[in-house]
């Protein structure tokens, strides 16, 4: 019997077509809008895509992001056809991650869906499907915290009268976002990826008080939906109603029909305020964050 040949290789921008083909064969939507966002992710200096082939056929892939701020790595996408998961899923994930701690990577973060509910396509969403939880746990990942997210109809009962300033360089808000770690922002590598990707796609905005950032919104848009992946604010100067008003201002400015907001554990009040401002709210739902310390 001939032994199957399994190979895990890194993809570079000229090879992204292989990723799109693999996703299409797995039954995933690969619209022009998703491809454009995917290309934006792949062009980030610290983004990496890996493709696993079985006897020359692509059967799965992973996407990771090297976080130079907090010296970590984010595992942000895992794709594999169901027929190959039992045999190949764990080894594919393992081969995409560092084997040991280095001076530049101390840990690996992964967001995992709490159930099988429908998620947005990567890279609008960095959450892994629930079937990745078991192999991640076997590789040493443990739960550390969680995120909450809700969806809202953008027909809010109020006007978001807040000035938004586009963030054109991540360094403009780096110190501010760093200071919010563990409070209004989760201390995770996904946060810094969301900032870099949002800036590259002109979807990062701040609200300033006396010239200093006090609210940060890092998002994107797919179809008629505003996706807010990072929402951070200074709790000493800003309350939940101000944060909600900033989200409303962005939704109304660009006339989105739906708003999807993700927050850390301390952001539940913002979701509650937004829910009270519209007649259609779905959530909050929980997403677990798992971490492997190298």
HELIX and SHEET records of a PDB file:
HELIX    1   1 UNK A   13  UNK A   15  5                                   3    
HELIX    2   2 UNK A   16  UNK A   25  1                                  10    
HELIX    3   3 UNK A   32  UNK A   42  1                                  11    
HELIX    4   4 UNK A   82  UNK A   95  1                                  14    
HELIX    5   5 UNK A  130  UNK A  132  5                                   3    
HELIX    6   6 UNK A  133  UNK A  138  1                                   6    
HELIX    7   7 UNK A  170  UNK A  172  5                                   3    
HELIX    8   8 UNK A  174  UNK A  179  1                                   6    
HELIX    9   9 UNK A  189  UNK A  200  1                                  12    
HELIX   10  10 UNK A  240  UNK A  253  1                                  14    
HELIX   11  11 UNK A  265  UNK A  267  5                                   3    
HELIX   12  12 UNK A  268  UNK A  276  1                                   9    
SHEET    1   A 6 UNK A   6  UNK A  11  0                                        
SHEET    2   A 6 UNK A  47  UNK A  54 -1                                        
SHEET    3   A 6 UNK A  57  UNK A  67 -1                                        
SHEET    4   A 6 UNK A  72  UNK A  80 -1                                        
SHEET    5   A 6 UNK A 107  UNK A 113  1                                        
SHEET    6   A 6 UNK A 127  UNK A 128  1                                        
SHEET    1   B12 UNK A   6  UNK A  11  0                                        
SHEET    2   B12 UNK A  47  UNK A  54 -1                                        
SHEET    3   B12 UNK A  57  UNK A  67 -1                                        
SHEET    4   B12 UNK A  72  UNK A  80 -1                                        
SHEET    5   B12 UNK A 107  UNK A 113  1                                        
SHEET    6   B12 UNK A 281  UNK A 293 -1                                        
SHEET    7   B12 UNK A 142  UNK A 153 -1                                        
SHEET    8   B12 UNK A 258  UNK A 264 -1                                        
SHEET    9   B12 UNK A 225  UNK A 233  1                                        
SHEET   10   B12 UNK A 212  UNK A 222 -1                                        
SHEET   11   B12 UNK A 204  UNK A 209 -1                                        
SHEET   12   B12 UNK A 165  UNK A 166 -1                                        
END                                                                             
